[in-house]
Every structure is written in C-alpha cells, then in structure tokens.
Amino acid sequence: MAKWKQLRGIANNIASQFAASCEHYDLMMSENDVHEVRIDLLAETVEPALFDIPRNIQLVHLCAQNLKPLLDSQYGEPVDEVGLLMTLSVDGITDIELTIRTADGRVIIGHP
C-alpha cells in the first residue's frame, strides 16, 4: 500500500477520535455561538481560546502523541501541517475534517 493511502487512513482514524467527542464540542459550539473550531495537531493548539480547556487539550495531545512519531518514522519530514476543522451546521451536527499538507504539495483529507 502506498504511504499516501496509509496517511489517508491515519487522517480518517484521527478524525474519528474527535467524532467520538463530538457531543461535547456540539454543545460548547451551540452554547457559545461558535461555528468552527480549528485544531493544529502539530502545535497542539485549539482556537478559539474558549475551547482551549484541559478536556479538549487532552484529546489533542493524545492524538498528537500518536501521530508525530508515526509521521517521523514512516514519512520523514514531508508534513508541513496537520489541521482539524470542526464546523457546526445549521442542524447542530458537527462536520469534522482533518487535513494533512505535505511539503511536496499533497493534501490528504480525512473524515470520520
């Protein structure tokens, strides 16, 4: 299997881990009238700052701990960005998309 197909599977799996916490994010997003949350898995940051709470950071850190060694060992240094976008839709359901951007211009997108 090509390493890029493996990377897509990794992206899907990480997005699925966030989908398991979706109810919590949905509630916070609805209560605070926030329509999107951005997570940088390489820098381990969450925006907006309202979502930068221990419960959320714990999941970000767990996913980053698993992702970073895998990228380093299997893919070397081609990854420039790993970002997760959670968008609250009109019907209150959150869409989750994980994007991995590589140094050679590839974009890998994962969904739960």
C-alpha positions as CSV (number, residue, x, y, z in Angstrom):
1,M,0.0,0.0,0.0
2,A,1.3,3.4,-0.9
3,K,2.4,5.6,2.0
4,W,-0.1,8.3,0.9
5,K,-3.0,5.8,1.2
6,Q,-1.8,4.9,4.6
7,L,-1.7,8.6,5.5
8,R,-5.3,9.0,4.4
9,G,-6.2,6.1,6.7
10,I,-4.4,7.8,9.6
11,A,-6.3,11.0,8.9
12,N,-9.6,9.2,8.9
13,N,-8.8,7.5,12.2
14,I,-7.8,10.7,13.9
15,A,-10.9,12.4,12.7
16,S,-12.9,9.5,14.1
17,Q,-11.4,10.0,17.5
18,F,-12.7,13.6,17.5
19,A,-16.1,12.4,16.3
20,A,-16.4,10.4,19.5
21,S,-16.2,13.7,21.5
22,C,-18.5,15.5,19.1
23,E,-21.4,15.9,21.5
24,H,-19.2,17.9,23.9
25,Y,-18.0,20.1,21.1
26,D,-21.5,20.5,19.6
27,L,-22.8,21.6,23.0
28,M,-20.0,24.1,23.5
29,M,-20.3,25.4,20.0
30,S,-24.1,25.9,20.2
31,E,-24.0,27.5,23.7
32,N,-21.3,30.0,22.6
33,D,-22.5,30.7,19.1
34,V,-19.2,29.4,17.6
35,H,-19.5,27.9,14.1
36,E,-16.0,26.4,13.8
37,V,-13.1,25.2,15.9
38,R,-9.6,24.8,14.5
39,I,-7.1,22.4,15.9
40,D,-3.4,22.3,15.0
41,L,-2.2,18.8,15.8
42,L,1.5,19.6,15.3
43,A,1.5,22.7,17.6
44,E,-1.2,21.2,19.8
45,T,-3.3,24.3,19.8
46,V,-7.1,24.9,19.8
47,E,-8.9,28.0,18.5
48,P,-10.9,29.8,19.6
49,A,-9.4,30.1,23.0
50,L,-12.7,29.2,24.7
51,F,-12.1,25.6,23.5
52,D,-8.6,25.5,24.9
53,I,-9.6,23.7,28.0
54,P,-8.0,20.6,29.7
55,R,-10.6,18.2,28.5
56,N,-10.1,19.2,24.8
57,I,-6.3,19.6,25.0
58,Q,-6.1,16.1,26.5
59,L,-7.6,14.6,23.3
60,V,-5.4,16.9,21.1
61,H,-2.3,15.8,23.0
62,L,-3.2,12.1,22.8
63,C,-3.7,12.2,19.1
64,A,-0.6,14.3,18.5
65,Q,1.5,11.8,20.6
66,N,0.4,9.0,18.4
67,L,0.7,11.0,15.1
68,K,4.0,12.7,15.5
69,P,6.2,9.6,15.9
70,L,4.3,7.9,13.1
71,L,5.0,10.8,10.7
72,D,8.6,11.0,11.7
73,S,9.3,7.3,11.4
74,Q,7.3,6.5,8.3
75,Y,7.2,9.7,6.3
76,G,10.3,11.6,7.4
77,E,9.8,15.4,7.1
78,P,7.2,15.9,4.3
79,V,4.4,17.1,6.6
80,D,4.0,20.8,6.9
81,E,0.6,21.0,8.6
82,V,-1.9,18.8,10.3
83,G,-5.1,20.7,11.0
84,L,-8.6,19.6,12.1
85,L,-11.6,21.7,11.4
86,M,-14.9,21.2,13.2
87,T,-17.8,23.1,11.7
88,L,-21.2,23.3,13.3
89,S,-24.0,23.0,10.7
90,V,-27.4,24.6,10.9
91,D,-29.0,21.4,12.2
92,G,-26.5,21.3,15.1
93,I,-24.4,18.4,13.7
94,T,-20.6,18.9,13.6
95,D,-18.7,18.2,10.4
96,I,-15.1,17.1,11.0
97,E,-12.3,17.2,8.5
98,L,-8.6,16.5,9.2
99,T,-6.2,17.9,6.6
100,I,-2.6,16.9,6.2
101,R,-0.5,19.1,3.9
102,T,2.9,17.8,2.8
103,A,6.0,19.8,1.7
104,D,5.6,18.5,-1.8
105,G,2.1,20.0,-2.2
106,R,0.0,16.9,-1.4
107,V,-3.2,17.4,0.5
108,I,-4.7,14.4,2.4
109,I,-8.2,14.9,3.8
110,G,-9.7,12.5,6.4
111,H,-13.3,12.3,7.7
112,P,-14.7,10.1,10.4
